[in-house]
Amino acid sequence: MIEELVPATVVAVEAYGHEEAGNTRLYPEEEAVLTQAVPKRRREFTAVRGCARRAMEKLGVPPQPVLPGERGAPRWPAGLTGSMTHCDGYCAAALVRATDLASLGIDAEPDGPLPDGVLPSVSLPAERDRLLGLARDHPGTHWDRLLFSAKESVYKAWFPLTGQWLDFSEADIEILVAPGARLGGTFRAELLVPGPWVGGRRLGHFDGRWTAGRGLVATAVAVPHA
């Protein structure tokens, strides 16, 4: 799912059912992060790093540890940038050479409703109004969950460029549905705070893509250098 959302320069590797967990051996540095982890956390942590190692190999980079850095953001080998995501039964990693993209964010979520009371805390009034229109015109997808996924991808692309937190209320996302048999499309995140400097200009928005299928919704944001 992720591969169809990112530019051709990006290598995306995904796994269903966390089968990667049984095929991946963690490095000692990674094991040290999991000393108090519950089994679910260990499986997800291991499976998504298996995807990341395979992505490194496809880019011609020797597999290396992927340790969580500030605010949990993955610390990638020099010369690479990327993003990871995992949810129940699915995980993916997307990597690209830093010369090809300034930043990258991906996210996948189960295609189910957000828990009661969550949507108002992660969305703006204008976003909720647009979700009502999407639900009316395109029933069957949980648009609240898709909006949440898009916000996650925006944040994952934002943080490596700024090193700062981006609140859910600081980006206004509009989701557009592409015509066609398969459900998918694009979205734009208007930044409501000063954006990062990229290629000598300050960004005012991020553009992304989304898809839905196999019981999941997935989003991605790729930030070009110029």
PyMOL commands that set and color helices and strands:
alter all, ss='L'
color gray80, all
select helices_A, chain A and resi 3-5+20-23+28-33+39-58+70-72+119-122+125-137+143-162+168-170
alter helices_A, ss='H'
color red, helices_A
select strands_A, chain A and resi 11-16+67-68+74-75+80-87+90-97+103-110+171-177+184-191+197-198+201-202+205-213+216-223
alter strands_A, ss='S'
color yellow, strands_A
deselect
rebuild
show_as cartoon
